[in-house]
């Protein structure tokens, strides 16, 4: 049975994540407030950021950059800026 939460990113009730995918307090905040759908959207953005900016996940600076982008996207409602990417028309 799916766990239902109020997703702060989507601003609606939705299926919650199955497990805490990040450690620490930020991981708890994501687990308790972000839905599977919103997390999937972030994962797509994260992949684009890693590829376009050629981030090295072994670098503490690159990981910190990704974490800040995640917080901005999921909790602050800011769109991820990816150089050279234009989203498709809806």
PDB file of N, CA, C and O in Angstrom:
ATOM      1  N   UNK A   1       0.845  -1.184   0.000  1.00  0.00           N
ATOM      2  CA  UNK A   1       0.000   0.000   0.000  1.00  0.00           C
ATOM      3  C   UNK A   1       0.886   1.241   0.000  1.00  0.00           C
ATOM      4  O   UNK A   1       1.818   1.351   0.796  1.00  0.00           O
ATOM      5  N   UNK A   2       0.589   2.160  -0.889  1.00  0.00           N
ATOM      6  CA  UNK A   2       1.393   3.371  -1.041  1.00  0.00           C
ATOM      7  C   UNK A   2       1.171   4.320   0.137  1.00  0.00           C
ATOM      8  O   UNK A   2       0.076   4.414   0.692  1.00  0.00           O
ATOM      9  N   UNK A   3       2.214   4.995   0.484  1.00  0.00           N
ATOM     10  CA  UNK A   3       2.191   5.994   1.545  1.00  0.00           C
ATOM     11  C   UNK A   3       1.790   7.319   0.909  1.00  0.00           C
ATOM     12  O   UNK A   3       2.404   7.743  -0.071  1.00  0.00           O
ATOM     13  N   UNK A   4       0.774   7.975   1.450  1.00  0.00           N
ATOM     14  CA  UNK A   4       0.302   9.242   0.898  1.00  0.00           C
ATOM     15  C   UNK A   4       0.802  10.386   1.772  1.00  0.00           C
ATOM     16  O   UNK A   4       0.732  10.328   2.999  1.00  0.00           O
ATOM     17  N   UNK A   5       1.308  11.428   1.114  1.00  0.00           N
ATOM     18  CA  UNK A   5       1.797  12.615   1.810  1.00  0.00           C
ATOM     19  C   UNK A   5       1.247  13.854   1.119  1.00  0.00           C
ATOM     20  O   UNK A   5       0.700  13.769   0.019  1.00  0.00           O
ATOM     21  N   UNK A   6       1.394  15.007   1.770  1.00  0.00           N
ATOM     22  CA  UNK A   6       1.118  16.266   1.089  1.00  0.00           C
ATOM     23  C   UNK A   6       2.442  16.727   0.507  1.00  0.00           C
ATOM     24  O   UNK A   6       3.367  17.070   1.243  1.00  0.00           O
ATOM     25  N   UNK A   7       2.530  16.734  -0.814  1.00  0.00           N
ATOM     26  CA  UNK A   7       3.761  17.105  -1.503  1.00  0.00           C
ATOM     27  C   UNK A   7       3.848  18.622  -1.576  1.00  0.00           C
ATOM     28  O   UNK A   7       2.987  19.275  -2.167  1.00  0.00           O
ATOM     29  N   UNK A   8       4.898  19.181  -0.969  1.00  0.00           N
ATOM     30  CA  UNK A   8       5.055  20.632  -0.970  1.00  0.00           C
ATOM     31  C   UNK A   8       5.463  21.165  -2.338  1.00  0.00           C
ATOM     32  O   UNK A   8       5.241  22.339  -2.632  1.00  0.00           O
ATOM     33  N   UNK A   9       6.053  20.325  -3.172  1.00  0.00           N
ATOM     34  CA  UNK A   9       6.440  20.766  -4.517  1.00  0.00           C
ATOM     35  C   UNK A   9       5.213  20.839  -5.434  1.00  0.00           C
ATOM     36  O   UNK A   9       5.030  21.821  -6.154  1.00  0.00           O
ATOM     37  N   UNK A  10       4.387  19.809  -5.403  1.00  0.00           N
ATOM     38  CA  UNK A  10       3.194  19.770  -6.246  1.00  0.00           C
ATOM     39  C   UNK A  10       2.012  20.492  -5.615  1.00  0.00           C
ATOM     40  O   UNK A  10       1.039  20.821  -6.293  1.00  0.00           O
ATOM     41  N   UNK A  11       2.108  20.735  -4.302  1.00  0.00           N
ATOM     42  CA  UNK A  11       1.044  21.383  -3.539  1.00  0.00           C
ATOM     43  C   UNK A  11      -0.256  20.581  -3.569  1.00  0.00           C
ATOM     44  O   UNK A  11      -1.345  21.131  -3.732  1.00  0.00           O
ATOM     45  N   UNK A  12      -0.105  19.244  -3.404  1.00  0.00           N
ATOM     46  CA  UNK A  12      -1.270  18.356  -3.387  1.00  0.00           C
ATOM     47  C   UNK A  12      -0.910  17.033  -2.729  1.00  0.00           C
ATOM     48  O   UNK A  12       0.265  16.720  -2.539  1.00  0.00           O
ATOM     49  N   UNK A  13      -1.923  16.267  -2.387  1.00  0.00           N
ATOM     50  CA  UNK A  13      -1.721  14.920  -1.848  1.00  0.00           C
ATOM     51  C   UNK A  13      -1.218  14.017  -2.968  1.00  0.00           C
ATOM     52  O   UNK A  13      -1.718  14.072  -4.091  1.00  0.00           O
ATOM     53  N   UNK A  14      -0.228  13.190  -2.657  1.00  0.00           N
ATOM     54  CA  UNK A  14       0.342  12.309  -3.673  1.00  0.00           C
ATOM     55  C   UNK A  14       1.054  11.153  -2.989  1.00  0.00           C
ATOM     56  O   UNK A  14       1.279  11.188  -1.779  1.00  0.00           O
ATOM     57  N   UNK A  15       1.410  10.127  -3.760  1.00  0.00           N
ATOM     58  CA  UNK A  15       2.153   8.992  -3.226  1.00  0.00           C
ATOM     59  C   UNK A  15       3.528   9.445  -2.780  1.00  0.00           C
ATOM     60  O   UNK A  15       4.242  10.134  -3.509  1.00  0.00           O
ATOM     61  N   UNK A  16       3.890   9.041  -1.558  1.00  0.00           N
ATOM     62  CA  UNK A  16       5.196   9.386  -1.020  1.00  0.00           C
ATOM     63  C   UNK A  16       6.260   8.410  -1.492  1.00  0.00           C
ATOM     64  O   UNK A  16       5.954   7.362  -2.059  1.00  0.00           O
ATOM     65  N   UNK A  17       7.506   8.767  -1.252  1.00  0.00           N
ATOM     66  CA  UNK A  17       8.630   7.898  -1.595  1.00  0.00           C
ATOM     67  C   UNK A  17       8.567   6.626  -0.756  1.00  0.00           C
ATOM     68  O   UNK A  17       8.039   6.637   0.356  1.00  0.00           O
ATOM     69  N   UNK A  18       9.103   5.537  -1.284  1.00  0.00           N
ATOM     70  CA  UNK A  18       9.092   4.256  -0.583  1.00  0.00           C
ATOM     71  C   UNK A  18      10.140   4.184   0.515  1.00  0.00           C
ATOM     72  O   UNK A  18       9.977   3.444   1.485  1.00  0.00           O
ATOM     73  N   UNK A  19      11.211   4.946   0.366  1.00  0.00           N
ATOM     74  CA  UNK A  19      12.285   4.944   1.368  1.00  0.00           C
ATOM     75  C   UNK A  19      13.019   6.278   1.325  1.00  0.00           C
ATOM     76  O   UNK A  19      12.909   7.031   0.357  1.00  0.00           O
ATOM     77  N   UNK A  20      13.763   6.555   2.378  1.00  0.00           N
ATOM     78  CA  UNK A  20      14.541   7.789   2.460  1.00  0.00           C
ATOM     79  C   UNK A  20      15.788   7.630   1.602  1.00  0.00           C
ATOM     80  O   UNK A  20      16.664   6.823   1.911  1.00  0.00           O
ATOM     81  N   UNK A  21      15.863   8.402   0.524  1.00  0.00           N
ATOM     82  CA  UNK A  21      16.948   8.232  -0.443  1.00  0.00           C
ATOM     83  C   UNK A  21      18.167   9.105  -0.158  1.00  0.00           C
ATOM     84  O   UNK A  21      19.208   8.937  -0.793  1.00  0.00           O
ATOM     85  N   UNK A  22      18.053  10.024   0.778  1.00  0.00           N
ATOM     86  CA  UNK A  22      19.168  10.884   1.169  1.00  0.00           C
ATOM     87  C   UNK A  22      19.391  10.759   2.672  1.00  0.00           C
ATOM     88  O   UNK A  22      18.441  10.520   3.418  1.00  0.00           O
ATOM     89  N   UNK A  23      20.637  10.916   3.127  1.00  0.00           N
ATOM     90  CA  UNK A  23      20.894  10.836   4.564  1.00  0.00           C
ATOM     91  C   UNK A  23      20.559  12.144   5.287  1.00  0.00           C
ATOM     92  O   UNK A  23      20.375  13.180   4.649  1.00  0.00           O
ATOM     93  N   UNK A  24      20.482  12.091   6.576  1.00  0.00           N
ATOM     94  CA  UNK A  24      20.379  13.279   7.411  1.00  0.00           C
ATOM     95  C   UNK A  24      19.027  13.962   7.415  1.00  0.00           C
ATOM     96  O   UNK A  24      18.016  13.416   6.974  1.00  0.00           O
ATOM     97  N   UNK A  25      19.051  15.194   7.938  1.00  0.00           N
ATOM     98  CA  UNK A  25      17.825  15.976   8.071  1.00  0.00           C
ATOM     99  C   UNK A  25      17.201  16.314   6.720  1.00  0.00           C
ATOM    100  O   UNK A  25      15.979  16.290   6.574  1.00  0.00           O
ATOM    101  N   UNK A  26      18.032  16.627   5.739  1.00  0.00           N
ATOM    102  CA  UNK A  26      17.495  16.922   4.412  1.00  0.00           C
ATOM    103  C   UNK A  26      16.803  15.693   3.843  1.00  0.00           C
ATOM    104  O   UNK A  26      15.754  15.815   3.210  1.00  0.00           O
ATOM    105  N   UNK A  27      17.367  14.518   4.057  1.00  0.00           N
ATOM    106  CA  UNK A  27      16.745  13.280   3.609  1.00  0.00           C
ATOM    107  C   UNK A  27      15.385  13.058   4.248  1.00  0.00           C
ATOM    108  O   UNK A  27      14.444  12.625   3.582  1.00  0.00           O
ATOM    109  N   UNK A  28      15.278  13.353   5.540  1.00  0.00           N
ATOM    110  CA  UNK A  28      13.993  13.226   6.250  1.00  0.00           C
ATOM    111  C   UNK A  28      12.974  14.212   5.695  1.00  0.00           C
ATOM    112  O   UNK A  28      11.802  13.885   5.514  1.00  0.00           O
ATOM    113  N   UNK A  29      13.450  15.434   5.428  1.00  0.00           N
ATOM    114  CA  UNK A  29      12.542  16.463   4.883  1.00  0.00           C
ATOM    115  C   UNK A  29      12.015  16.047   3.514  1.00  0.00           C
ATOM    116  O   UNK A  29      10.826  16.198   3.233  1.00  0.00           O
ATOM    117  N   UNK A  30      12.891  15.527   2.667  1.00  0.00           N
ATOM    118  CA  UNK A  30      12.474  15.058   1.342  1.00  0.00           C
ATOM    119  C   UNK A  30      11.500  13.890   1.484  1.00  0.00           C
ATOM    120  O   UNK A  30      10.456  13.874   0.833  1.00  0.00           O
ATOM    121  N   UNK A  31      11.829  12.920   2.323  1.00  0.00           N
ATOM    122  CA  UNK A  31      10.989  11.734   2.512  1.00  0.00           C
ATOM    123  C   UNK A  31       9.585  12.115   2.994  1.00  0.00           C
ATOM    124  O   UNK A  31       8.598  11.525   2.555  1.00  0.00           O
ATOM    125  N   UNK A  32       9.498  13.091   3.886  1.00  0.00           N
ATOM    126  CA  UNK A  32       8.213  13.455   4.483  1.00  0.00           C
ATOM    127  C   UNK A  32       7.404  14.457   3.670  1.00  0.00           C
ATOM    128  O   UNK A  32       6.200  14.594   3.889  1.00  0.00           O
ATOM    129  N   UNK A  33       8.045  15.166   2.729  1.00  0.00           N
ATOM    130  CA  UNK A  33       7.348  16.264   2.050  1.00  0.00           C
ATOM    131  C   UNK A  33       7.362  16.229   0.528  1.00  0.00           C
ATOM    132  O   UNK A  33       6.736  17.077  -0.108  1.00  0.00           O
ATOM    133  N   UNK A  34       8.058  15.271  -0.069  1.00  0.00           N
ATOM    134  CA  UNK A  34       8.187  15.238  -1.524  1.00  0.00           C
ATOM    135  C   UNK A  34       7.631  13.913  -2.067  1.00  0.00           C
ATOM    136  O   UNK A  34       7.962  12.839  -1.565  1.00  0.00           O
ATOM    137  N   UNK A  35       6.801  14.004  -3.076  1.00  0.00           N
ATOM    138  CA  UNK A  35       6.153  12.820  -3.659  1.00  0.00           C
ATOM    139  C   UNK A  35       7.073  12.111  -4.653  1.00  0.00           C
ATOM    140  O   UNK A  35       8.106  12.636  -5.069  1.00  0.00           O
ATOM    141  N   UNK A  36       6.657  10.900  -5.014  1.00  0.00           N
ATOM    142  CA  UNK A  36       7.392  10.144  -6.041  1.00  0.00           C
ATOM    143  C   UNK A  36       7.442  10.928  -7.350  1.00  0.00           C
ATOM    144  O   UNK A  36       8.482  10.969  -8.007  1.00  0.00           O
ATOM    145  N   UNK A  37       6.339  11.543  -7.728  1.00  0.00           N
ATOM    146  CA  UNK A  37       6.286  12.297  -8.981  1.00  0.00           C
ATOM    147  C   UNK A  37       7.263  13.474  -8.951  1.00  0.00           C
ATOM    148  O   UNK A  37       8.012  13.682  -9.906  1.00  0.00           O
ATOM    149  N   UNK A  38       7.259  14.241  -7.863  1.00  0.00           N
ATOM    150  CA  UNK A  38       8.161  15.386  -7.750  1.00  0.00           C
ATOM    151  C   UNK A  38       9.619  14.929  -7.715  1.00  0.00           C
ATOM    152  O   UNK A  38      10.490  15.572  -8.301  1.00  0.00           O
ATOM    153  N   UNK A  39       9.879  13.816  -7.025  1.00  0.00           N
ATOM    154  CA  UNK A  39      11.243  13.284  -6.963  1.00  0.00           C
ATOM    155  C   UNK A  39      11.697  12.853  -8.354  1.00  0.00           C
ATOM    156  O   UNK A  39      12.847  13.082  -8.730  1.00  0.00           O
ATOM    157  N   UNK A  40      10.809  12.237  -9.111  1.00  0.00           N
ATOM    158  CA  UNK A  40      11.132  11.844 -10.481  1.00  0.00           C
ATOM    159  C   UNK A  40      11.456  13.048 -11.350  1.00  0.00           C
ATOM    160  O   UNK A  40      12.367  12.992 -12.176  1.00  0.00           O
ATOM    161  N   UNK A  41      10.720  14.132 -11.169  1.00  0.00           N
ATOM    162  CA  UNK A  41      11.007  15.356 -11.916  1.00  0.00           C
ATOM    163  C   UNK A  41      12.401  15.875 -11.553  1.00  0.00           C
ATOM    164  O   UNK A  41      13.170  16.285 -12.423  1.00  0.00           O
ATOM    165  N   UNK A  42      12.716  15.849 -10.241  1.00  0.00           N
ATOM    166  CA  UNK A  42      14.037  16.293  -9.820  1.00  0.00           C
ATOM    167  C   UNK A  42      15.131  15.399 -10.403  1.00  0.00           C
ATOM    168  O   UNK A  42      16.161  15.902 -10.851  1.00  0.00           O
ATOM    169  N   UNK A  43      14.922  14.098 -10.404  1.00  0.00           N
ATOM    170  CA  UNK A  43      15.941  13.182 -10.909  1.00  0.00           C
ATOM    171  C   UNK A  43      16.245  13.480 -12.383  1.00  0.00           C
ATOM    172  O   UNK A  43      17.400  13.396 -12.803  1.00  0.00           O
ATOM    173  N   UNK A  44      15.230  13.823 -13.162  1.00  0.00           N
ATOM    174  CA  UNK A  44      15.447  14.193 -14.567  1.00  0.00           C
ATOM    175  C   UNK A  44      16.273  15.467 -14.670  1.00  0.00           C
ATOM    176  O   UNK A  44      17.204  15.555 -15.471  1.00  0.00           O
ATOM    177  N   UNK A  45      15.922  16.456 -13.848  1.00  0.00           N
ATOM    178  CA  UNK A  45      16.669  17.723 -13.846  1.00  0.00           C
ATOM    179  C   UNK A  45      18.110  17.483 -13.396  1.00  0.00           C
ATOM    180  O   UNK A  45      19.049  18.037 -13.968  1.00  0.00           O
ATOM    181  N   UNK A  46      18.274  16.653 -12.368  1.00  0.00           N
ATOM    182  CA  UNK A  46      19.609  16.367 -11.850  1.00  0.00           C
ATOM    183  C   UNK A  46      20.488  15.718 -12.918  1.00  0.00           C
ATOM    184  O   UNK A  46      21.655  16.079 -13.075  1.00  0.00           O
ATOM    185  N   UNK A  47      19.927  14.769 -13.642  1.00  0.00           N
ATOM    186  CA  UNK A  47      20.675  14.101 -14.713  1.00  0.00           C
ATOM    187  C   UNK A  47      21.108  15.107 -15.771  1.00  0.00           C
ATOM    188  O   UNK A  47      22.239  15.055 -16.255  1.00  0.00           O
ATOM    189  N   UNK A  48      20.213  16.019 -16.130  1.00  0.00           N
ATOM    190  CA  UNK A  48      20.552  17.043 -17.114  1.00  0.00           C
ATOM    191  C   UNK A  48      21.663  17.950 -16.594  1.00  0.00           C
ATOM    192  O   UNK A  48      22.587  18.290 -17.333  1.00  0.00           O
ATOM    193  N   UNK A  49      21.572  18.344 -15.319  1.00  0.00           N
ATOM    194  CA  UNK A  49      22.610  19.195 -14.731  1.00  0.00           C
ATOM    195  C   UNK A  49      23.967  18.503 -14.733  1.00  0.00           C
ATOM    196  O   UNK A  49      24.977  19.098 -15.106  1.00  0.00           O
ATOM    197  N   UNK A  50      23.980  17.245 -14.314  1.00  0.00           N
ATOM    198  CA  UNK A  50      25.237  16.483 -14.260  1.00  0.00           C
ATOM    199  C   UNK A  50      25.863  16.402 -15.647  1.00  0.00           C
ATOM    200  O   UNK A  50      27.065  16.612 -15.806  1.00  0.00           O
ATOM    201  N   UNK A  51      25.048  16.099 -16.641  1.00  0.00           N
ATOM    202  CA  UNK A  51      25.565  15.956 -18.002  1.00  0.00           C
ATOM    203  C   UNK A  51      25.992  17.284 -18.622  1.00  0.00           C
ATOM    204  O   UNK A  51      27.085  17.383 -19.179  1.00  0.00           O
ATOM    205  N   UNK A  52      25.152  18.290 -18.530  1.00  0.00           N
ATOM    206  CA  UNK A  52      25.431  19.562 -19.194  1.00  0.00           C
ATOM    207  C   UNK A  52      26.579  20.325 -18.540  1.00  0.00           C
ATOM    208  O   UNK A  52      27.372  20.974 -19.222  1.00  0.00           O
ATOM    209  N   UNK A  53      26.660  20.243 -17.220  1.00  0.00           N
ATOM    210  CA  UNK A  53      27.714  20.969 -16.509  1.00  0.00           C
ATOM    211  C   UNK A  53      28.932  20.089 -16.228  1.00  0.00           C
ATOM    212  O   UNK A  53      29.902  20.527 -15.610  1.00  0.00           O
ATOM    213  N   UNK A  54      28.864  18.836 -16.696  1.00  0.00           N
ATOM    214  CA  UNK A  54      29.973  17.885 -16.523  1.00  0.00           C
ATOM    215  C   UNK A  54      30.409  17.810 -15.061  1.00  0.00           C
ATOM    216  O   UNK A  54      31.593  17.924 -14.743  1.00  0.00           O
ATOM    217  N   UNK A  55      29.416  17.613 -14.171  1.00  0.00           N
ATOM    218  CA  UNK A  55      29.694  17.552 -12.741  1.00  0.00           C
ATOM    219  C   UNK A  55      30.348  16.232 -12.366  1.00  0.00           C
ATOM    220  O   UNK A  55      30.057  15.188 -12.948  1.00  0.00           O
ATOM    221  N   UNK A  56      31.223  16.299 -11.400  1.00  0.00           N
ATOM    222  CA  UNK A  56      31.901  15.127 -10.861  1.00  0.00           C
ATOM    223  C   UNK A  56      31.319  14.864  -9.481  1.00  0.00           C
ATOM    224  O   UNK A  56      31.531  15.659  -8.566  1.00  0.00           O
ATOM    225  N   UNK A  57      30.595  13.772  -9.312  1.00  0.00           N
ATOM    226  CA  UNK A  57      29.937  13.492  -8.050  1.00  0.00           C
ATOM    227  C   UNK A  57      30.905  13.118  -6.933  1.00  0.00           C
ATOM    228  O   UNK A  57      30.501  12.980  -5.779  1.00  0.00           O
ATOM    229  N   UNK A  58      32.177  12.956  -7.272  1.00  0.00           N
ATOM    230  CA  UNK A  58      33.196  12.737  -6.249  1.00  0.00           C
ATOM    231  C   UNK A  58      33.663  14.072  -5.663  1.00  0.00           C
ATOM    232  O   UNK A  58      34.320  14.093  -4.623  1.00  0.00           O
ATOM    233  N   UNK A  59      33.332  15.172  -6.314  1.00  0.00           N
ATOM    234  CA  UNK A  59      33.745  16.502  -5.869  1.00  0.00           C
ATOM    235  C   UNK A  59      32.746  17.052  -4.842  1.00  0.00           C
ATOM    236  O   UNK A  59      31.555  17.153  -5.134  1.00  0.00           O
ATOM    237  N   UNK A  60      33.226  17.405  -3.643  1.00  0.00           N
ATOM    238  CA  UNK A  60      32.329  17.992  -2.643  1.00  0.00           C
ATOM    239  C   UNK A  60      31.645  19.269  -3.144  1.00  0.00           C
ATOM    240  O   UNK A  60      30.483  19.513  -2.820  1.00  0.00           O
ATOM    241  N   UNK A  61      32.350  20.077  -3.923  1.00  0.00           N
ATOM    242  CA  UNK A  61      31.750  21.308  -4.449  1.00  0.00           C
ATOM    243  C   UNK A  61      30.607  21.012  -5.415  1.00  0.00           C
ATOM    244  O   UNK A  61      29.572  21.678  -5.378  1.00  0.00           O
ATOM    245  N   UNK A  62      30.791  20.015  -6.278  1.00  0.00           N
ATOM    246  CA  UNK A  62      29.741  19.644  -7.226  1.00  0.00           C
ATOM    247  C   UNK A  62      28.542  19.043  -6.507  1.00  0.00           C
ATOM    248  O   UNK A  62      27.399  19.313  -6.878  1.00  0.00           O
ATOM    249  N   UNK A  63      28.789  18.233  -5.481  1.00  0.00           N
ATOM    250  CA  UNK A  63      27.678  17.658  -4.706  1.00  0.00           C
ATOM    251  C   UNK A  63      26.914  18.755  -3.964  1.00  0.00           C
ATOM    252  O   UNK A  63      25.686  18.713  -3.887  1.00  0.00           O
ATOM    253  N   UNK A  64      27.628  19.723  -3.426  1.00  0.00           N
ATOM    254  CA  UNK A  64      26.987  20.842  -2.727  1.00  0.00           C
ATOM    255  C   UNK A  64      26.137  21.659  -3.710  1.00  0.00           C
ATOM    256  O   UNK A  64      25.027  22.072  -3.377  1.00  0.00           O
ATOM    257  N   UNK A  65      26.663  21.889  -4.922  1.00  0.00           N
ATOM    258  CA  UNK A  65      25.917  22.594  -5.955  1.00  0.00           C
ATOM    259  C   UNK A  65      24.614  21.852  -6.277  1.00  0.00           C
ATOM    260  O   UNK A  65      23.547  22.463  -6.341  1.00  0.00           O
ATOM    261  N   UNK A  66      24.706  20.536  -6.478  1.00  0.00           N
ATOM    262  CA  UNK A  66      23.511  19.736  -6.785  1.00  0.00           C
ATOM    263  C   UNK A  66      22.499  19.786  -5.645  1.00  0.00           C
ATOM    264  O   UNK A  66      21.296  19.906  -5.878  1.00  0.00           O
ATOM    265  N   UNK A  67      22.992  19.694  -4.417  1.00  0.00           N
ATOM    266  CA  UNK A  67      22.097  19.745  -3.261  1.00  0.00           C
ATOM    267  C   UNK A  67      21.351  21.074  -3.209  1.00  0.00           C
ATOM    268  O   UNK A  67      20.149  21.102  -2.945  1.00  0.00           O
ATOM    269  N   UNK A  68      22.055  22.168  -3.457  1.00  0.00           N
ATOM    270  CA  UNK A  68      21.412  23.482  -3.440  1.00  0.00           C
ATOM    271  C   UNK A  68      20.385  23.596  -4.559  1.00  0.00           C
ATOM    272  O   UNK A  68      19.304  24.148  -4.353  1.00  0.00           O
ATOM    273  N   UNK A  69      20.709  23.083  -5.734  1.00  0.00           N
ATOM    274  CA  UNK A  69      19.765  23.084  -6.849  1.00  0.00           C
ATOM    275  C   UNK A  69      18.516  22.272  -6.502  1.00  0.00           C
ATOM    276  O   UNK A  69      17.400  22.665  -6.839  1.00  0.00           O
ATOM    277  N   UNK A  70      18.714  21.131  -5.821  1.00  0.00           N
ATOM    278  CA  UNK A  70      17.595  20.280  -5.413  1.00  0.00           C
ATOM    279  C   UNK A  70      16.685  21.016  -4.436  1.00  0.00           C
ATOM    280  O   UNK A  70      15.464  21.004  -4.596  1.00  0.00           O
ATOM    281  N   UNK A  71      17.268  21.651  -3.432  1.00  0.00           N
ATOM    282  CA  UNK A  71      16.476  22.393  -2.448  1.00  0.00           C
ATOM    283  C   UNK A  71      15.714  23.517  -3.132  1.00  0.00           C
ATOM    284  O   UNK A  71      14.528  23.718  -2.868  1.00  0.00           O
ATOM    285  N   UNK A  72      16.392  24.250  -4.013  1.00  0.00           N
ATOM    286  CA  UNK A  72      15.735  25.342  -4.735  1.00  0.00           C
ATOM    287  C   UNK A  72      14.568  24.827  -5.571  1.00  0.00           C
ATOM    288  O   UNK A  72      13.505  25.447  -5.597  1.00  0.00           O
ATOM    289  N   UNK A  73      14.756  23.704  -6.250  1.00  0.00           N
ATOM    290  CA  UNK A  73      13.718  23.149  -7.126  1.00  0.00           C
ATOM    291  C   UNK A  73      12.554  22.570  -6.324  1.00  0.00           C
ATOM    292  O   UNK A  73      11.395  22.888  -6.589  1.00  0.00           O
ATOM    293  N   UNK A  74      12.864  21.723  -5.349  1.00  0.00           N
ATOM    294  CA  UNK A  74      11.805  21.009  -4.634  1.00  0.00           C
ATOM    295  C   UNK A  74      11.075  21.855  -3.596  1.00  0.00           C
ATOM    296  O   UNK A  74       9.864  21.715  -3.424  1.00  0.00           O
ATOM    297  N   UNK A  75      11.796  22.726  -2.907  1.00  0.00           N
ATOM    298  CA  UNK A  75      11.190  23.440  -1.783  1.00  0.00           C
ATOM    299  C   UNK A  75      10.979  24.932  -2.023  1.00  0.00           C
ATOM    300  O   UNK A  75      10.122  25.537  -1.379  1.00  0.00           O
ATOM    301  N   UNK A  76      11.732  25.531  -2.924  1.00  0.00           N
ATOM    302  CA  UNK A  76      11.618  26.969  -3.166  1.00  0.00           C
ATOM    303  C   UNK A  76      10.845  27.286  -4.438  1.00  0.00           C
ATOM    304  O   UNK A  76      10.516  28.445  -4.692  1.00  0.00           O
ATOM    305  N   UNK A  77      10.549  26.260  -5.245  1.00  0.00           N
ATOM    306  CA  UNK A  77       9.788  26.471  -6.467  1.00  0.00           C
ATOM    307  C   UNK A  77      10.576  27.123  -7.592  1.00  0.00           C
ATOM    308  O   UNK A  77       9.992  27.629  -8.550  1.00  0.00           O
ATOM    309  N   UNK A  78      11.903  27.114  -7.481  1.00  0.00           N
ATOM    310  CA  UNK A  78      12.737  27.719  -8.518  1.00  0.00           C
ATOM    311  C   UNK A  78      13.003  26.699  -9.620  1.00  0.00           C
ATOM    312  O   UNK A  78      13.195  25.514  -9.347  1.00  0.00           O
ATOM    313  N   UNK A  79      13.014  27.163 -10.847  1.00  0.00           N
ATOM    314  CA  UNK A  79      13.295  26.279 -11.974  1.00  0.00           C
ATOM    315  C   UNK A  79      14.800  26.117 -12.117  1.00  0.00           C
ATOM    316  O   UNK A  79      15.561  27.057 -11.887  1.00  0.00           O
ATOM    317  N   UNK A  80      15.220  24.926 -12.494  1.00  0.00           N
ATOM    318  CA  UNK A  80      16.630  24.645 -12.719  1.00  0.00           C
ATOM    319  C   UNK A  80      17.042  25.254 -14.047  1.00  0.00           C
ATOM    320  O   UNK A  80      16.396  25.032 -15.071  1.00  0.00           O
ATOM    321  N   UNK A  81      18.130  26.030 -14.023  1.00  0.00           N
ATOM    322  CA  UNK A  81      18.640  26.655 -15.238  1.00  0.00           C
ATOM    323  C   UNK A  81      19.727  25.769 -15.841  1.00  0.00           C
ATOM    324  O   UNK A  81      20.764  25.527 -15.223  1.00  0.00           O
ATOM    325  N   UNK A  82      19.474  25.296 -17.041  1.00  0.00           N
ATOM    326  CA  UNK A  82      20.433  24.433 -17.733  1.00  0.00           C
ATOM    327  C   UNK A  82      20.805  25.128 -19.035  1.00  0.00           C
ATOM    328  O   UNK A  82      19.958  25.350 -19.901  1.00  0.00           O
ATOM    329  N   UNK A  83      22.080  25.466 -19.160  1.00  0.00           N
ATOM    330  CA  UNK A  83      22.561  26.192 -20.340  1.00  0.00           C
ATOM    331  C   UNK A  83      22.251  25.416 -21.613  1.00  0.00           C
ATOM    332  O   UNK A  83      22.502  24.214 -21.696  1.00  0.00           O
ATOM    333  N   UNK A  84      21.706  26.110 -22.595  1.00  0.00           N
ATOM    334  CA  UNK A  84      21.461  25.513 -23.896  1.00  0.00           C
ATOM    335  C   UNK A  84      20.202  24.664 -23.983  1.00  0.00           C
ATOM    336  O   UNK A  84      19.931  24.069 -25.025  1.00  0.00           O
ATOM    337  N   UNK A  85      19.410  24.598 -22.877  1.00  0.00           N
ATOM    338  CA  UNK A  85      18.194  23.774 -22.901  1.00  0.00           C
ATOM    339  C   UNK A  85      16.978  24.688 -22.949  1.00  0.00           C
ATOM    340  O   UNK A  85      16.854  25.616 -22.150  1.00  0.00           O
ATOM    341  N   UNK A  86      16.095  24.421 -23.883  1.00  0.00           N
ATOM    342  CA  UNK A  86      14.828  25.119 -23.980  1.00  0.00           C
ATOM    343  C   UNK A  86      13.719  24.087 -23.798  1.00  0.00           C
ATOM    344  O   UNK A  86      13.617  23.142 -24.580  1.00  0.00           O
ATOM    345  N   UNK A  87      12.876  24.265 -22.755  1.00  0.00           N
ATOM    346  CA  UNK A  87      11.821  23.279 -22.551  1.00  0.00           C
ATOM    347  C   UNK A  87      10.819  23.284 -23.701  1.00  0.00           C
ATOM    348  O   UNK A  87      10.579  24.326 -24.311  1.00  0.00           O
ATOM    349  N   UNK A  88      10.233  22.122 -23.999  1.00  0.00           N
ATOM    350  CA  UNK A  88       9.253  22.054 -25.092  1.00  0.00           C
ATOM    351  C   UNK A  88       8.002  22.868 -24.749  1.00  0.00           C
ATOM    352  O   UNK A  88       7.647  23.015 -23.579  1.00  0.00           O
ATOM    353  N   UNK A  89       7.343  23.391 -25.777  1.00  0.00           N
ATOM    354  CA  UNK A  89       6.083  24.109 -25.582  1.00  0.00           C
ATOM    355  C   UNK A  89       5.021  23.131 -25.122  1.00  0.00           C
ATOM    356  O   UNK A  89       4.977  21.983 -25.564  1.00  0.00           O
ATOM    357  N   UNK A  90       4.165  23.603 -24.225  1.00  0.00           N
ATOM    358  CA  UNK A  90       3.107  22.736 -23.688  1.00  0.00           C
ATOM    359  C   UNK A  90       1.854  22.852 -24.485  1.00  0.00           C
ATOM    360  O   UNK A  90       0.861  22.192 -24.174  1.00  0.00           O
TER     361      UNK A  90
END
